[in-house]
């Protein structure tokens, strides 16, 4: 079994670390939030007061952090992972960050003698807790081979997307598409309602017709329709609108750098920006249906 240092115990990281403990791995947990560390300890992890303490003696480092600047600092800072980790330890960053940062940190890892992958996730808080996440992994074949057994404990699907940064590229492309299809699904339900169609009837038709999508059949934005979703819990996330907006901004930056045309992605970003300004950062991203209904 692996000796894992887990860095970043937020809504996603806490559940992921707990699943590693359940699988029998030794987990040292570190977060700047002491309460998050206490929660991890209550689930069987060992608490660490400093990042260096968490990394010391580990053969695997897993991180789940907010942004590229945090990943750069945690791994390459003066008191970072590269300084304290045992040579040859596998480094697994599950954060969703910009492609450039992922590639830069991976290159620095290689210079310091560490195999590393970027392995952002899809699935949300429930999947993190249930161990059913999807991992999109960027890195060398060697690094992927070392990371896959750990990732498989935390998820049901682990896909090697390509070279360093490819995991992040896959994640932001996927989430841009998700935002677009969710907005379209919300628009269709809102219009159907105004046209006098029963919401369940519209679902029964469209979910089996050409308008079908994951946003409709697995994550329906209408309460009481389809499988249980955040809509049935007053749009408590789930996947928070603030996180979707973050991913759309990353997608916009990547598209600009790559010279890619993403007009629908840009419109989705603008709509979620407006949704955020209205005070909905903490609501599920599917709650944007309420804004569309109000127009």
C-alpha positions in Angstrom: 0.0 0.0 0.0 1.1 3.5 -0.7 2.2 6.2 1.7 0.3 9.2 0.5 0.6 12.9 1.3 -2.7 14.6 0.4 -2.6 18.3 0.1 -5.9 20.3 -0.2 -8.9 18.9 1.7 -11.8 21.0 0.4 -15.1 19.7 -0.8 -13.5 17.5 -3.4 -10.1 16.7 -1.7 -11.7 15.6 1.6 -13.7 12.8 0.0 -10.9 11.7 -2.2 -8.5 11.4 0.7 -11.1 9.4 2.7 -11.4 6.9 -0.1 -7.6 6.4 -0.1 -7.8 5.6 3.6 -10.7 3.2 3.1 -8.7 1.4 0.5 -5.9 0.8 3.0 -3.4 3.5 2.0 -1.6 5.5 4.7 -2.6 9.1 4.2 -1.0 12.2 5.8 -3.4 15.1 5.2 -2.5 18.8 5.0 -4.6 21.9 4.5 -4.3 25.5 5.6 -7.8 25.0 7.1 -7.3 23.2 10.4 -10.9 22.1 10.5 -10.5 20.3 7.2 -7.5 18.4 8.6 -9.4 17.5 11.7 -12.2 16.1 9.5 -9.7 14.0 7.5 -8.2 12.7 10.8 -11.7 11.7 11.9 -11.9 9.5 8.8 -8.6 7.8 9.4 -6.0 10.0 8.0 -2.9 11.3 9.9 -2.9 15.1 10.3 0.1 17.2 9.3 0.6 20.7 10.6 3.1 21.6 7.8 3.3 20.6 4.2 6.8 19.3 4.8 5.5 17.0 7.5 2.9 15.6 5.1 5.4 14.9 2.4 8.1 13.5 4.6 8.2 9.7 4.2 5.5 9.6 1.4 6.0 7.8 -1.9 2.9 9.5 -3.4 1.8 13.1 -3.3 -1.8 14.0 -4.3 -2.9 17.6 -4.5 -6.3 19.3 -5.0 -5.8 23.1 -5.0 -7.8 26.1 -6.2 -5.6 27.6 -9.0 -2.4 27.5 -10.9 -0.6 29.9 -8.6 -1.3 27.6 -5.6 0.0 24.5 -7.5 3.2 26.4 -8.5 3.7 27.5 -4.9 3.0 24.1 -3.2 5.3 22.2 -5.6 8.0 24.7 -6.4 8.1 27.1 -3.5 11.0 27.4 -1.1 9.3 24.9 1.3 7.5 23.0 -1.4 7.1 19.4 -2.5 10.2 19.4 -4.7 12.3 20.3 -1.6 10.8 17.7 0.8 9.5 14.7 -1.2 11.6 11.6 -1.5 13.3 11.3 -4.9 11.2 9.3 -7.4 7.9 9.9 -5.6 4.9 10.0 -7.9 3.3 13.5 -7.9 -0.4 13.7 -8.8 -2.1 17.1 -9.2 -5.8 16.8 -9.4 -6.5 20.5 -9.4 -8.2 22.2 -12.4 -5.7 24.9 -13.5 -4.4 26.6 -16.6 -2.6 24.4 -19.1 0.5 26.6 -19.0 0.9 26.1 -15.2 0.4 22.4 -15.5 3.1 22.1 -18.1 5.5 24.3 -16.2 5.2 22.4 -12.9 5.5 19.1 -14.7 8.7 20.3 -16.4 10.1 21.4 -13.1 9.2 18.0 -11.6 11.1 16.3 -14.3 14.2 18.5 -13.6 14.0 17.5 -10.0 13.7 13.8 -10.7 9.9 13.3 -10.1 7.4 11.6 -12.3 4.3 13.8 -12.4 0.8 13.9 -13.9 -1.9 16.5 -14.1 -5.2 14.6 -13.4 -8.2 16.9 -13.1 -11.5 15.4 -12.3 -15.1 15.3 -13.5 -18.0 14.2 -11.3 -18.5 16.8 -8.5 -18.6 16.4 -4.8 -20.9 13.3 -4.7 -18.5 11.4 -7.0 -15.5 12.5 -5.0 -17.2 11.1 -1.9 -18.4 7.9 -3.6 -15.1 7.2 -5.5 -16.7 7.4 -8.9 -14.8 10.4 -10.4 -13.5 10.5 -13.9 -9.8 11.4 -14.2 -8.3 13.0 -17.3 -4.6 12.5 -17.1 -1.6 14.2 -18.7 1.9 13.0 -18.4 4.4 10.4 -19.7 3.5 6.8 -20.0 5.8 6.0 -17.1 4.2 8.6 -14.8 0.7 7.5 -15.8 1.5 3.9 -15.0 2.6 4.9 -11.5 -0.4 7.2 -10.9 -3.2 4.9 -12.2 -3.4 2.6 -9.2 -3.9 5.6 -6.9 -6.4 7.3 -9.2 -8.4 4.1 -9.7 -9.1 4.1 -5.9 -10.7 7.5 -6.2 -12.5 7.1 -9.5 -14.3 4.7 -11.8 -12.7 6.0 -15.0 -9.0 6.9 -15.5 -8.0 8.0 -19.0 -4.5 8.9 -20.3 -5.1 12.0 -22.3 -1.6 12.6 -23.5 1.5 14.5 -22.6 1.8 17.0 -19.6 -1.0 19.5 -19.7 -3.3 17.2 -21.7 -5.4 16.4 -18.7 -6.1 20.1 -18.1 -6.8 20.6 -21.8 -9.4 17.8 -21.8 -11.0 19.1 -18.6 -11.6 22.6 -19.8 -12.9 21.5 -23.2 -15.2 19.1 -21.5 -16.5 21.6 -19.0 -17.0 24.3 -21.7 -19.2 21.8 -23.5 -21.0 21.0 -20.3 -21.8 24.7 -19.7 -23.1 25.1 -23.2 -25.3 22.0 -23.1 -26.6 23.0 -19.6 -27.6 26.4 -20.8 -29.3 25.0 -23.9 -31.2 22.5 -21.7 -32.3 25.2 -19.3 -33.4 27.4 -22.2 -35.5 24.5 -23.7 -37.2 23.7 -20.4 -37.9 27.4 -19.7 -39.4 27.8 -23.2 -41.4 24.6 -23.0 -42.9 25.8 -19.8 -43.9 29.2 -21.3 -45.5 27.3 -24.2 -47.6 25.3 -21.8 -45.8 22.0 -22.0 -45.7 19.9 -18.9 -42.1 19.6 -17.7 -42.2 15.9 -17.2 -43.8 15.4 -20.6 -41.1 17.5 -22.3 -38.4 15.4 -20.5 -40.0 12.1 -21.6 -39.9 13.3 -25.2 -36.6 15.1 -25.4 -34.7 12.7 -23.3 -35.4 10.1 -26.0 -35.1 12.4 -29.0 -32.3 14.3 -30.7 -32.2 16.9 -27.9 -30.9 14.4 -25.4 -27.8 15.2 -23.4 -26.2 14.4 -20.1 -27.4 17.7 -18.8 -31.0 16.6 -19.3 -30.9 12.9 -18.5 -28.4 12.7 -15.7 -28.5 16.2 -14.2 -31.9 17.7 -15.1 -32.2 21.3 -14.0 -35.9 21.0 -13.2 -37.0 19.7 -9.8 -38.9 16.4 -9.7 -37.9 15.5 -13.2 -35.4 12.7 -14.1 -32.9 11.3 -11.6 -32.3 13.2 -8.4 -30.2 16.2 -9.0 -29.3 19.5 -7.3 -32.5 21.0 -8.7 -34.3 18.7 -6.1 -32.2 20.3 -3.3 -32.9 24.0 -4.1 -29.8 24.0 -6.4 -27.3 23.3 -3.6 -24.2 22.0 -5.4 -23.3 19.6 -6.9 -20.9 21.7 -9.0 -21.0 25.3 -7.9 -21.6 28.1 -10.4 -18.3 29.7 -9.2 -16.4 26.6 -10.2 -18.0 26.5 -13.6 -17.2 30.2 -14.2 -13.6 29.5 -13.2 -13.4 26.6 -15.8 -14.9 28.8 -18.5 -12.4 31.5 -17.9 -9.6 28.9 -18.1 -11.2 27.7 -21.4 -11.3 31.3 -22.7 -7.6 31.8 -21.9 -6.6 28.5 -23.5 -8.7 29.3 -26.6 -7.0 32.7 -27.0 -3.5 31.2 -26.6 -4.3 28.4 -29.1 -6.1 30.6 -31.6 -9.3 28.5 -31.3 -12.7 29.9 -32.1 -15.2 29.3 -29.2 -18.1 31.7 -29.7 -20.5 29.5 -27.7 -18.0 29.1 -25.0 -17.6 32.9 -24.8 -21.3 33.3 -24.5 -21.5 30.7 -21.8 -18.8 32.5 -19.9 -20.7 35.8 -20.2 -24.0 34.2 -19.0 -22.3 32.5 -16.0 -20.5 35.8 -15.2 -23.9 37.5 -15.0 -25.3 34.6 -12.9 -22.4 35.1 -10.5 -22.8 38.8 -10.2 -26.4 38.2 -9.2 -25.1 36.4 -6.1 -25.3 32.8 -7.2 -21.7 31.7 -6.9 -22.6 29.1 -4.2 -25.6 27.7 -6.1 -25.3 24.8 -8.5 -24.5 25.7 -12.1 -27.8 24.2 -13.2 -29.6 26.9 -11.2 -29.0 29.3 -14.1 -32.5 28.0 -15.3 -34.0 30.4 -12.8 -32.3 33.4 -14.4 -33.4 32.3 -17.9 -37.0 31.8 -16.6 -37.0 35.4 -15.3 -36.1 37.0 -18.6 
